[in-house]
Amino acid sequence: SMQESHPLSVHLLQLQNKILILTACAAGIGGTFQYGYNISIINAPTSYIQRFMNETWLERTGTPLGSDVILLLWSFTVSAYPLGGLTGAIAAGPMAIMLGRKTSLLLNNVFVIIAAVLSGFSRMAKSFEMIILSRFFTGLNAGISMNIQPMYLAESAPKKLRGAVALTSASFTALGLLVGQVVGLRELLGAENSWPLLLASNAVPALIQLMALPWFPESPRYLLIDRGDKESCISALQKLRGHCDLSAELEEMLAEQAATHGQRPKKPWELFQDRAVRWQLLSIVVLSSAMQLCGNDSMYFYAAYVFQEAGIPQEKIPYVVIGTGSCELITSVTCNIIIDYAGRRLLLLGGYSSMVTNFPCWMPYLSVICIFAYILSFGIGPAGVTGVLPTEVFDQMSRPAAYVICGSLLWFNLFLVGTAFPFIVKTLAHFCYVPFFLVCICTALYVGFFLPETKGKSFLEISEEFKKRNFKSHAHAFPYKGPEEIKSTVL
């Protein structure tokens, strides 16, 4: 009978996946795509904006700025982005709970449109402060979407596709990086007279999302468990799955609703006090911090600078930079395909270990090859898997809080690295990657010794594995929550 029903089930699966894929695209284009896009568009106009800062200051005060002051102002401009992101990551938890996943993503576009207006008119208004402010708003948008998008997609996907669908967030980040690098070419918007347009171009993905996302349903899990609205949940499921049999999935959600009845979503600080999630928390703290402290994103912020030091001709640099973006896109799509076969632990371990072997060295062209290999290693594991882990190791009530912690660390460390990197380069010159090298070694060791594999395991099995660690000394103290909750959050 399996053989007979096969063509029909394939057809239904295609229809179901089509809506799911379109939902992922509508969420991604105004979501994590913006994160990648806004990291990379700031690279091309670096020297023009610094010149604009100097000219503006000269016009206002009659004295030019010293090169140190320009570097400091530029650090502020670069750092305003992660500061906004940190604010957004903290706001994302309450937003996702109060407004819902989809409404939060839609509302989030307002911040990017404000940012686009500020940066677009900054030259006309002769104000470089508008650029700094616009970078803050851009970061705010990215901080919110980086937390809410994986949650929205993981909750909308069927169990067997949950990992791969949540991972599309990483692919959209990489796509954003690449598109930003292409748009930043001198032939497109990277010329000196068009930098305000380049910085304002992030309004385009926002408008696309505002037109596309309203056609897709809210997260069915959110509708049922947080809102208690069974009718909307069923209609959302029908939209997402076509008209195949929903009873099993609905039963699972109802069981989850019953299990979480009377509970409220946990606050981030409550997770730190909860012994039952100690190792889960430690794991996401280590991995979220390492994701920025391994120096990958700072490679993008200062890629042009590194290539220039390596002696690549100035006019060829933008094309070399596009290569780095293509690298990360190819690997994150690959990661998307293989995550459910290779497993999370192997990808993380392989990623960080090969990053250790590929640190840029002192020979100019060799250091460029190392940067490419480094970014490939980052894309294959850390880039995608880190964002999926909080969904897998935390339950429905702890998940928004776990994402707030994850996101806050990610952005705080991006701020730290972004601010410190130019000074690290100045001080350590060719050895500027030594601190990042040490982070990669430590993370690889942590993953190798302490992180259990979560691939293909039910939530109960993942829980059991962490339980052994959380309660090594007195195993009997583990608060067993009953089979319903565990059955319902299986990944």
N, C-alpha and C positions, 0 to 999 in steps of 0.2 A: 504493500500500500504506500510505502514511503516513495517508491519509484513513481507511482501514478500521480501522487500529489505534487511531485517535484516541480514540473513546469509552472503550475499555478502558484506555488509558494514562491518560486523565483520571481514571478511577475509581481506578486504582492510586495515582496521584499524590495524590488526595484522602486515601486511606487512609494513605499514607506520611506526608503532611504533618500529618494529624491527630495521629498519635503524636508527631511532631516538635514540633508546637505544644504538645501537652500536656506534653512533656518540658521545653520552654522555660518553660511556666507553673509547673510544679512546682519548677524550679530558681530561677525569678525571684521567687516569692512569699516564699521564705525567704532569697533572695539580695539582689540590688540593690534590691528593694522596701524592705528593711529600712534600707538606706542613706538613701533619700529620706525614709522615714517618720520615722526618728529625727532627721533634720536638722530636720523641720518640727514635730514634737510639742513640742520644747523651747521654741518661740516663745510659745505661748499662756500657759503658767503662769509666765513670766518674773518678773512682779512678785510673785506669790504665793510663789515659791520664795525670792526675795530677802527678803521679809517673814519667811518661815519661818527663814531663816539668822539674821536679826537677833533674832527672838524666842528662838531656841535659844541664841544666844550670851548674850543678856540673862539667860536662865534659868540658864545655867551660871556666868556670871561676875558678874552684877549690873550690868554696863555695856553700853550699846548699841554697835553697830558704827558707825563713821563711813561716810559715803556713798562715799568713795573705797575703803574696805576692802571694802564690799559689791560695788562694781563689780569690784574685783580678784578676789574670791571667785567672782563670776559669770563673769569671764573664765576662771578655772580650770575652772569647770563646763563652759563651752562648749568649752574647749580640750582637756579630757580625752577628748572624742570623737575628734578627729583624732589625738591621741597613741596612742589604742588602735588607730585605723585604720592608723597607720604600723607599729605592732608586728604587726598582722595581715597587712599587705601583705608584710612581710619573712618572716613565717612561712608565707605561702601557697605560695611556690615549693617548699620542701622538703615541705610537706604534700601538694601535688598530685602530686609525684613518688613519695613513699613510700606514701601511703594511697590514691591514686587521686583522680580528680576528684569522683566522686559521693559516696564515703565522706567526703571532706573537707567537702563541703557539708552532709552530714547531721550530722557531728560538730560542725560550726560552730554549730549551734543551741544547744548546751550553754551557750555564752557569753551568748547573749541571755536564756536562761532564768535564769541567775545574775543578770544585770543587772535583769531584771524583779522578781526576789525582793528584791534590794537596794533598788531605788527604791520598790517597792510598800510595803515596811515601814519606809521611812526616817522618815516622820512619827511612826509608832508608837514607833520607837526614839529619837525626838528627835535624829536625827543627819543633818546635811547632808553630812557626809563620805561617807555611803552613796550619796548622789545623785552625787557626783563620781566615786566608784568605779564606780557602775553605768554612767555615761556612758563610762568607759574600756572596760568589757566590751562595751558596745554597739558602740563603735568597732572593737574587736578583731574582732567578728563581721562588721562591714561591710567592714573591710580585707581579710579572707580571701575573702569572697564576691565583692567587686568584681574580684579577680584571677582567681579560679577559675571563676566562672560563665561569662564570655565564652570562656574556654579550653574548658570542658566542652561548651558549645553549638557552638562553631566546629568542634570535633573530631567532634561527633555529626552535624552537618549534611552533606548532600551538597554537592558543590562549588558547584553553581549557586545554592544558597540560603545559602551560608556567611555572606556579608556581612549579609544581612537577619536571619538567625537570631541572629548574634552581637550585632546591634544591639538585639534585644529587651531586653538589659540596660539600655540607656538608657531605654527605654519604661517598664520596671518601676521605675526610679529616679523617673521623673516621676510615675508612678501612686502610688508611696509618698509623695512630697511632697504630692500632692493629698489622698490619704486622710488623711494626718496632719493637714492643715489642717482638713479637715471634722470629724474626730474631736475636734480641739482647740476646736471651737466651744463657747460657753458652754452651749448647749442640750444638748450631748452630754457630753463629759468635761472641758470647759474651765473649769468652775466652780471656785471657790476650794477647796471641800471635796473635789473629786475629782481633784486633780492627781497624787496618788500612783498612782491607778488609770490615769490617762492615760499616765504614764511606764512603767507595767508592762504596758500593752496590747500592747507589741511581742512579748510571748510568744505572741500568737495566730497571727501569720504563721509563727512558728517551729514551732508545733504542727501547723499545716496542712502545712508542708513535711515534717515527720517522718512524717506519715501518707501523703503523696502520693508523694514522690520514690523510696522503696524499690521501687515498682512499675515504675520505668523503668530501662533498662539503663545500665551504665557506658559511658564514651566508648570506642567500638570501637578507635580509634587507640591509646589508652592501653593497652588490653588486649593488643593485638598488639605494638606497638613497645616499650612499657616493660616489659610482663609476659611477652611471648613466648607468650601463650595464644591460639592460633589458634581453638580450638573456641568459647571464650567470645566472641571477637571476631565470629565468624560468627553466633552466636545473638543477640548484641546488634544486629548489622546487620539480621538478619531481623525482630527486634522493631521496629526503627526504620523499616525500608523496606517492611514487608510482604514478600510472597514474590516480589518481582520479581527480575530477574536481577542477582545481586550480583557476578558474576565480574570485571567491569571494575574496580569499586571495590575489590574485594579484591586484585586484581592490583596496583593502584596502591599499596595499603597495604603489600603484601609487598615491592614494589620499594623503598618508603620504608624498610621495616624492614631490607632488605639494605644500603641506602645508609648507614643510621645504625649499622650493625652495628659493634660495637667502640667506638663513640663513647659518651661519657657526657654527660648534660645539662650545659650550660655554667653556670658560676657568674656572678653579676652582674658582679663585678670583671673577669672574663675578657673580657667584652664591651668594656670600656673599653680593653683592651690590643690588641683585634683590629682591625687596619686595615681589614679587609674589611667591617666594619659601621659604619665611622665616621659616614657621613652618615645611615644609618638611626637610629643612636643619638642623634645630634644632633637629628634631627627629632622623635623621641618625647620627648626631654628638653625641647625648646622647647614642644611642644604640651601635654605633661602639666603643665608648670609654668603655662603660660598659662591652662589650664582653670580653675585656682583664682585665679591672680593677676589675672584679668580682673574679679574681684569679683562674679561671679554668685551663688555660694553664700552669700557674706556678705550679699547682698541678701535672701536668705531668713532668715538668722540675725537680721537687724536690720530686716526689712521693716516690721514694726509701728512701729518706732522712726522710720524714714524717713517713713512715712505720717503719723505723729503730728506730726512736724516740719512736714509739708506742710499741716497744719491740717485733716485729715479728722477728723470727730467720733469719739471713742474707741469708741463702740459699733458703728460701721460698719466699723472697721479689719479685723476678722477676715474679713469678707465680701470686702473688697478683696483681702486676702491670698490667698483661695481663687482669685480671678481669676488671680493670678500662677501658681499651681500648674496651673490648667487650661491656661494658655498653654503651659507647657513640655510638658505631656502631648500636646496637639494637635500641636505642632511635632515632638516626637520620634517620634510615630507617622507623621507626614508624611515625616520623614527616613528612617524605616524603609522606606517605600514607594518613595521616589525615589532612594535611595543608589546603586542599580545602574544608574540611568538618568543621573542628573546627574553622578555621579562625586564622589570624596572631596574633591578639591582645590577644586572650585567651591563645595561646601557650606561648607568651612572658610573660604575666602576671603570668600564672601558673608556668612557669619555674623559674622566679626570686623570686616569693613568696616562692616556696618550697625550693629554695636554701637558703633563709633566715633561714628556720627552720632546715636546715641540716648542720650547720657549725660544723666542727670537734671540739670535746670537749676534756676534759683533760683525760678521761679514755681510755687507749691504744686501746683495741679492738673496743670499741664503736666509737672512732674517725675514725677507718678504715671503719666501717659501714657508718658513716657520709660522708666520702669521696666518697663512692660508690653512696649514695643517691644524693649527691651534683652533681656528674658528670651526673647521670641520669636526674636530673632536668635541667641541662645545655643543654644536648642533645635534650631534648624534645621541647625546645622553642628557646632560644637565639642562639644556635649554627647554626640552619638552617635559621630561619626567618630573622635574621639580614642581611644576604647576599642577600635575595630576595627583601627586602624593597626598595633599591634605584631603582631597575627596575620598581617597581610599582608606586612610587610617583613622579618620574621624567620623562620628555618626552625624545624622541630620541636625541635631541640636547644637553640636560643637562646631559644625562646619563653617558658618559665617565668622565665628570668632577666630578659628584657626586661619582662615584666609586674611583676616585683619592683621594677625601677628606676622604671617608670611609676607604680606604686602608691605607692611611697615618696615620690616627688616630689609626687604629688597630695595625699597626706595631710600631708606636711611643710608645703606651701604653704597648705593649708587651716588648719593650726594657726597659721601665721604671720599670715594674713589675719584669722582669727577673734580672735586675741589683740590684734592692732594696730588693728582696725577701730574699736572704741569710742573709742580715743585719737585716731585719725585724724579721726573725726567731731568730737571735742571741739576739736581744733586747727584743722582746715581748714573746719569748719562746712559751708557750701553747696558748697565746692570739694573735698569729701572724695572725689570720684570721679576727680580729676585723675590720681593714680598709676595707677588701673586703665585710664584712657583711654590713657595712654602704652603700657601693656602691649598693649592691643588693636591699636594702630597698628603696633608692632614685629612682632607676630605675623602680622598681615595682610601686612606686607612680606615676612616670612620665607617664608610660604606662597606668595606671589606669585612670588618670585624663585627659591626653592630646592626646593620640594617637588614631585616628579614625580607625575603622576596614576597611580593604581594600578587604576582601574576597568577591568574586563574584560581585564586583562592576566594572562598566566601568570606564575608565579613567576620563570621565566627572564627574561622581559622586564623585570620589576621589578628583578631582580638586575642585569641589563645596564645599566639606567638608573643605578642607584646605583654600579655598577662604574666607569662613566665618571667619576663624581665622586670616588670613593674613591681611584682610581689615576690621577688626571689626569696626574701627572708620569711615571710608568712603568707603562703599562697592562699590560705583559707579566707583571707580578708577581701578577696576580690568580689565586688558587688555584681553578681550575675544578673543580667537584666531580663532574661527570659527569651525564648526562641523567636517570638513574633518580631521584636525589634531587629534581631540579628538576621532573621530570614529576609526582612524587608530591605535591608541596606546592603545586601550582597552585591559585590561589583563583578 
